[in-house]
Amino acid sequence: MRVLVTGATGFIGSHLCYELKKREFEVVALCRNIKPWRWLDEALEDCIMAFGDVTNQNQLRSIIARYEVDQIYHLAAHSIVKTAYKDPVGVFQTNIIGTANILEVARQTDIEKVLVMSTDKVYGNQENVDIDAPLIPTEPYGTSKICQDLIAQTFINTYGMKIIIPRSCNAYGYDLSNRIIPNTIRACLKGESPIIYKGEKSKRQYIYIEDLVDALIHLMLNHNIGIFNIATQDILTQEQVVKRILEFFPHLKPRYAPRKRYLEIKHQSMKCTVPNWKPAYSFEEGIEKTIAAFKKWGF
């Protein structure tokens, strides 16, 4: 089977391509550009590289036709919440228009199944939610994902398309982005004290990247359509995350610092609704594997 992965050079996209190759799928990796990064060299090795933009419907149609794609994993998105604050229109363009383009081209070319990656951010400040919980707009990123999610539902209901809409909790693993877990691990590996933000009590639910990728492939192989929450039992504050990581670096202590305040979700968690699936790794096991990956691939 030949699958198209959009956002193939991103965090989740690159790990998904790597796992799909291991399972002997033919992978067409769609990206706007490729970074000089040793991890990407291995993750995308033997993939068919296709350069284009999800906001360009003609490019998408050409790529899907040229490579005779069977299924699509649509992961391309502006995914950093703080970035969305600075460029809401750019985030809306990529996340909303890009998704509409992918689904319309998939409809026109009779793609057999599409996965549209959603997020727990669509639920806003709610805890232990099921898939029927209300969608609550908060900041630009979360709002863009709600729109993306609803567009995918519209293509299911209007055109009868087979679309999977996974709403995932916070993924972590080998990642060079500006997020709490990679930031903390990079600081520790440099011998620096990681930051704990004073008074920061917000909670997040975490899933190791290999578990998330496994859940995505499981859904595409075993379920035709619908919304699914991908979640774990690992619900932690920022302070708890840093202290759990510091258990692997007993010679280091955290430093406490004030934090600039953003309009953000404070408490958020979901019930996992993926049938016949469960995560393989505990938070500690996932952190241990992530530290090993940073040592191998650099930081």
N, C-alpha and C positions, 0 to 999 in steps of 0.2 A: 504494500500500500504506500502511496506517495502522499505525504502531508505537508502543508504549508504552515510554517510558524512565523507569525508576525512579531516584531520586537525581539528577534532572535539574538541580538547582541546584549539585551538587557539581562538583569539578574535572573528572573524566573525563566525567560526565554532561552537563555544559553544553557541552563541546567536541564530544561525540557528537551532541547535538541540533543544534548549529550545522552540522556536516557532513552530517547526514541531511537537513536542510532544503535544503542546496545541491544534494543529489542528488535532490531533489523527492519525498522521502517526506513523508507527513503524520505529524506528530509530536505525540503526547500526552505532555506533560511532567508527570510525577508528582512532587510535592514536598510537604513538610510546611509550609513557608513560603517566602517569597522575600525575598532580601536586597536592600537598596538598592545596587545595584552596576551600573555602566554596562555592564560586560561581559555580565552576565546579560540586560540589556535587549536587547542585540543578539543574543546567543546564542539566546534563547528567543522572539525576535520571530516572530510568526505561528504559534507553537506553540499547541496547545490546552492550556491550563493546567488541571491537575486536582490538587486539594489532598486529600491523604490520607496514610495511614501504612501501610507494608507489614506492620506487626504487626496490622492490622485487616482480617481476611479479608472481612468484609461490605463495607467500603469498596472494596476491590480488585475484588470481584465486580461491584459497581455501576458502577465506572468503566469496566471492561473491556466490560461490556454496553452502557453508555450510548454509548460512542464506537466500538463495533464494531471493536475492536483485532484485527489480524491476527497480529502478532508482538510479542514483549516482549524488551527489553534490560534485564536486572535488574542495576542498579549500586548501588542504595541500600545503604549500609553505614556503620557506624562504621569509618573507615579509618585513623585515626592510632594508631600502636602505643602511644604514651605515654598517650593517652586511655584505651585499653583497660586499662592497668595500674590506673587510678584507678576505673574502672567496668566490671569484667568482666561483671557480670550484664546491664547495659544493652547491652553489645556483643553478648553471646550472644543477647539478646532480639531485637535488630534483625537481626543477621547470620544467625542460625540459624532462629529462628521466622519472621522475615520472608521468608526464602528458601522455607521449607516452605509458607507461605501463598501466595506467588506461584505456585509450581509446582502446588499443589493447585487453586487457582482456574483456572490455565491448563488443567489437566487437565479440570476440570468444564465449561469453556467452549470446549473444542476449539481452543485457540490452536494455530496451525500450527507455530510454532517459538519457542523461548525461549533466550536467552543468559544464562547465570549467570556473573557476573564472579568469577573466582578470582584467585590471586596466587602468585608464586614463594615466598611465605612458607610455603606448605604443605610445602615440601621441607626446611625447617630448614637446618642447616649442611651443605649439600652443594654441590658445584661441578660444572658442566658436565653437569647431569642431563637425562635424557630423561623422557618422561611416565610410564614404568613404574618410576621411582625411588620408594622408600618415602616415605610422608607422615609427617613427624615433628613432633609437637606441641612448641611451644616456649613462647611467651607467650600471653596470652588472645586477642589479635587473630589470630595464626596458627592457634591451635586453633579459633577460630570459623570461619575460612575452610576448614579441613579438613572440619569438620562440614558446612558449606554445600556444598562440593565433593562430599562423599559422598552427601548428600541428593539432589543433582542426578543423580548416577550411579544412585541407587536409582530415581528416577522414569523414567530411561531403561530400566533393566533390568526393572522391574516393569510399567510401563504402556506401554512402547514409544514414549515421547514423543521428539520431535525436540528435543534440547537440546545446545547448544554450551557447553563449559566451558573458556574461555580462561584460562590461568595466565600472567599478565603479569609481566614484571620492572618495576622502578620507573619510573613515568611522571613526566616533568617537562614544564613549559611554563608558560603564564600561569596562576598559581595563588596565592591569598592565604593558603594554609595555612602552618603552622609546620613547614616542611620545609627541608632543607639548601639546595636550589637557589633557591627563592624568597627565603629568608632572606638568602642571600649576595647575590643581585642587588639586593634592596631596600636592603641596607646600602651597597653600592657606589653605587647611584643617589643615595643621600643623602650621599655623600662620606665614608662611614664605613669603617673597616677591618673586613673580615669576619673571623669567628672560624675558626681551625683548632684543633681539640681536640688537646691534647697526648696522644701515645701512642695515638691512635685509628687502628687499622690495619684495621678491618673494610672489606670490599669489597662494592659493590653494582653491579648491572647496570642500565643506564639506557636508556629509550626516550623519544623525543620524542612529545608528546601527539598530534600530527597523524598520526604513524606508527601509534600504538596504535589510534586511532579508525579509521584505514583498515583495519587488520588485523581489527578487530571486525566491521566491515561486510563485508569480504571473506569472513570465515568464515560469517556469516549468509547471504550470497548464494550461496556455493559449496559448502558442506558441510552435511550433514544433522545428524549427531550427533558427539559425542565430545569428548575432551580435547585441547587444543593448548597448547604453550608459545609465548608471544610474547616473543621475546628479540632482542638485538642483540650486537654485539661490544664494546660500550662498558662495560667493567668497571673501576670506579675506586674508590679510597679517598676518604674525606672530604677529605683534604688535596689530592689530585689534582683533585677537583671544584672546590674553592675556587680553586686556582691556575689551572685552565683558564678559569674565569670572570674572574679577575683579568687575563688576557691582553687582555680588552676594556676594562679600566680600568687602564692602565699607570702612572697617577699614584698608585695606591693600593698599600699593602702589607698583608698579613694580620697579625692579632694572635693569639698563641697563648694558650690558656686551658685549665684543667682542666675535666673534664666529669663530671657525676654519672653513675654507672654504673647501667645497666639490664640486666636479663637480655634479651639480644638476640642475633640471628643475627650471626655474625662474617663468614663467607665464604659467598657464595651466587651461583650462576650457573646458567643453563639453556642447553640446545640449543634453537634455534628449530625448531618442528615444523609450522609453517603452510605447507601446500603452495602453490606458485606465488605466493609473496609474499615481499617483502623490504623493509626500511625505506628510505625515500627520503632521510633526513637523517643526516649524521654528528653526533656530539656537539657539535662546534663550531658547525655550522649550526643545530642545535636551540637552543643557548644564544643565538646571535645573534638568532634569531627571538623567543625568550623575552624578551630584553632589550628588543627593539623593542615587544613587546606591553605590557610594564610601562610603557614611556614613553608609549604610546598610551592605555592604560586606567587607569593610576594604580597606586599601591602603598601 
